[in-house]
Amino acid sequence: MKKLAFAAFGALLMIMLASCSPKTEKTVGNAPFFVNHHFDFVECDNVIYFVEEVGRASEQEGTTLLSYRFAALDIETCECMPLCFKPDCTHEGKDCGAYVSADGVRLTLYNGRLYWIEGGFRNPILYSMNTDGSDRKRETAVDAELYRLAYGMGTAEIFDGTLYVCGIAENVKEGDIVRSAVVFRQPLDKEKGEIIRYSEEHVRVFGRIMDGKLYFAESEEWPEEYDEEEGYDPLSTVLYSFDPVSGVLTELYSRTDPVTAFDQLAASEGKVYLFGYGHAAVFDVSDGSAEELSGTASSIDVGEDVLMYWDPAHVFTMRSSDGSVLYKGVFPSEDDPDIPAGIYARTFIGSVGAKMYYRVDLFGQDMHNRRFIVEFDAGARQVRRLYASADE
């Protein structure tokens, strides 16, 4: 009965997945407030597509071997299934149709298909498949010379038949380790790309496409040394736009602040949002103005219709764009039966309307690590666990 029920659910979900309609040729498929920052989460038609980490016990006691697979999570029903078409598949290991060799594959959505990069910096290949897992195929080799400079944390999107990659990397240059932040583009029908921006001054770079242009920001990270008198060195963030037609790169906005480290970017309706640790800012493309969003917190996340403020005690406050409080609580709460006790790492993955979604990694007191996807709903004033990985 359980197998029949799963098969019935699978058939229903496949219909839903197939309904993620193809876009016009110049339309970016990623939802504007799913931040697409190396964490392999995209959303379409109330389904979250992501790379699922699957733990398997190894022969050596106390260690875990990991494999990865593509999965689809129905936000409404909380049902999750691998994107695999093989009949009677156990969904384990390389034989599964949903298998992917690693996480951090820069999953992105374009023209109703999922795209990602596998092969590391030595042999990067762009692949694609339908959102129901069918028609999986190799698209093109990614320029390895350029990807070597950008294989680390960053973003990727496709627009008008061209792949845009923003990323960081560490490489050895004349005996020294050099950290680079690089943006490049590559047409899907070619195996060579071109650099848009190269920097050794910043160690983070992340971008989004809006209205036919690429908007990306470079930022520094927290310095390792702290001076008791001077504090931390100021952190620099620079926002750029790139016009694919004219090839013009323009610096739009810069900020230097000792306590601000932006590491996320969203872009929608003529505005670019920078946010992360400590602060958030919005840049208006139409008039070139920039303003800091109200309120302070240890971190601020920007959603489609809501802002999320976190303080060090795990208290969250969801606010509207005018600063009024919509919903406040503690996460994880001590009496939540769905979230066990332990130490947590929280990562913002995106927003749709007044709902915000987070990846939450639990480092359990019993040394069992788990991963959750959690929804914070300002309208319903509730926190809902959508997904939980198997107990390792």
C-alpha positions, -999 to 999 in steps of 0.1 A, spaced: 0 0 0 28 24 8 45 18 -25 12 24 -43 6 56 -24 41 68 -32 36 60 -69 4 79 -70 20 109 -53 49 106 -78 25 107 -108 7 137 -94 39 156 -86 53 149 -121 22 166 -136 29 196 -113 66 197 -122 58 195 -159 35 225 -155 65 249 -149 58 265 -183 87 273 -207 96 310 -207 101 332 -237 136 331 -251 148 362 -232 131 355 -199 151 344 -168 134 316 -151 147 321 -115 123 337 -91 137 372 -83 139 367 -46 153 332 -46 189 344 -41 207 317 -62 239 321 -42 257 288 -47 232 269 -25 213 251 -53 177 261 -46 153 274 -72 116 278 -71 89 275 -98 51 272 -94 52 264 -57 79 237 -60 114 241 -47 141 223 -67 173 216 -49 203 193 -45 196 168 -17 224 156 4 221 118 11 242 104 39 254 68 39 272 50 66 308 40 57 328 10 67 348 32 90 328 38 122 318 73 129 321 86 94 296 93 66 300 91 29 278 116 11 261 113 -23 238 139 -39 207 139 -60 182 164 -74 149 166 -56 116 185 -59 98 197 -28 61 206 -30 57 236 -8 20 231 -2 20 194 7 56 191 20 61 160 -2 96 156 -16 108 132 -42 140 126 -63 139 138 -99 143 103 -113 125 85 -141 139 50 -136 113 24 -127 119 6 -94 149 28 -86 161 27 -50 174 63 -55 208 55 -40 241 61 -56 252 68 -91 227 45 -107 198 68 -97 185 90 -125 185 120 -100 222 115 -91 245 145 -93 282 143 -84 284 172 -59 265 201 -44 273 236 -52 265 230 -89 249 265 -95 215 251 -101 195 276 -122 162 278 -142 159 289 -178 132 285 -203 114 260 -181 145 237 -177 170 232 -149 206 239 -157 237 231 -136 275 228 -138 294 196 -129 330 185 -132 347 210 -110 372 236 -124 392 210 -144 364 198 -166 332 219 -161 302 208 -181 268 226 -183 239 201 -182 201 205 -183 169 186 -178 132 192 -177 118 201 -143 103 166 -140 137 151 -144 133 139 -180 154 147 -210 187 151 -190 215 160 -214 249 177 -218 246 212 -231 282 225 -235 317 225 -220 322 256 -197 354 275 -204 377 258 -179 403 286 -180 377 311 -168 358 288 -145 391 281 -127 390 317 -116 353 315 -104 346 279 -93 339 288 -56 309 303 -40 288 326 -63 259 327 -87 250 316 -122 221 325 -145 213 321 -182 198 349 -202 192 352 -240 212 320 -247 242 331 -226 255 317 -193 266 343 -167 289 332 -138 299 352 -108 323 334 -85 354 333 -63 384 311 -63 418 304 -48 447 297 -72 485 297 -69 503 325 -87 541 328 -87 541 307 -55 515 327 -37 478 319 -31 457 345 -49 420 349 -42 400 362 -71 364 374 -77 354 370 -113 324 375 -135 323 360 -170 298 351 -197 297 324 -223 272 317 -251 256 283 -249 266 275 -284 303 281 -277 330 266 -255 348 299 -248 337 328 -227 349 363 -219 356 380 -186 334 409 -176 351 417 -144 382 404 -125 392 415 -91 417 405 -64 405 432 -40 372 415 -31 365 379 -21 328 377 -27 308 383 -59 272 376 -66 247 388 -91 212 386 -107 198 395 -141 170 421 -143 154 438 -173 181 425 -196 211 436 -176 234 418 -151 237 434 -117 264 421 -95 282 431 -63 317 425 -50 323 426 -13 350 419 13 346 394 41 353 400 78 391 404 84 408 378 106 424 403 129 406 427 152 422 458 167 408 467 201 413 505 195 405 507 158 380 477 155 377 459 123 390 474 91 363 489 69 345 465 46 340 475 10 310 466 -13 307 478 -49 276 473 -71 279 471 -109 257 468 -139 266 451 -172 247 457 -204 251 425 -226 242 444 -258 267 473 -255 292 455 -234 294 485 -210 303 478 -174 291 506 -150 298 511 -113 265 521 -97 271 522 -59 298 517 -34 299 515 4 326 512 30 316 503 65 333 486 94 303 465 104 286 457 71 293 427 50 268 421 22 267 386 8 233 384 -9 216 402 -38 181 403 -52 168 423 -81 132 431 -90 111 459 -106 140 483 -111 155 478 -76 186 460 -64 187 448 -28 219 441 -10 218 423 23 235 400 47 253 406 80 242 437 99 225 458 73 205 459 41 203 485 14 182 491 -17 195 508 -49 169 523 -73 181 519 -109 158 546 -122 173 575 -103 206 561 -89 195 566 -53 205 542 -25 190 539 10 196 518 40 166 497 51 153 506 85 163 486 116 194 469 128 201 432 135 228 406 134 216 398 99 188 410 76 172 391 48 151 407 20 121 389 7 95 398 -19 70 414 4 88 412 38 121 418 56 135 393 81 156 406 111 176 382 132 193 389 165 220 367 182 194 351 205 176 335 175 147 360 178 133 368 144 111 397 134 93 398 100 86 434 89 68 450 60 88 474 37 77 504 59 92 488 90 60 477 108 61 443 126 42 415 110 54 385 130 79 379 157 91 347 174 121 325 183 136 298 161 141 271 169 116 273 198 122 250 227 88 233 225 89 226 187 85 188 182 96 190 146 130 206 153 152 187 178 177 203 201 212 211 189 234 238 173 221 253 141 234 271 110 208 291 91 210 300 54 184 322 36 174 305 3 145 327 -10 111 343 -7 78 342 -24 53 369 -14 52 372 24 69 337 29 106 332 35 125 300 32 156 289 50 180 259 49 187 250 85 216 226 93 215 209 127 246 198 144 229 176 170 240 170 206 241 133 198 264 140 168 237 133 143 236 160 117 204 168 98 192 194 73 158 211 72 139 234 49 117 258 69 90 283 59 83 315 78 49 328 69 43 364 79 6 363 67 -3 331 87 21 340 115 36 305 116 68 286 111 64 253 91 90 226 85 87 215 49 116 191 47 139 171 69 168 149 58 171 114 71 188 111 105 224 103 98 
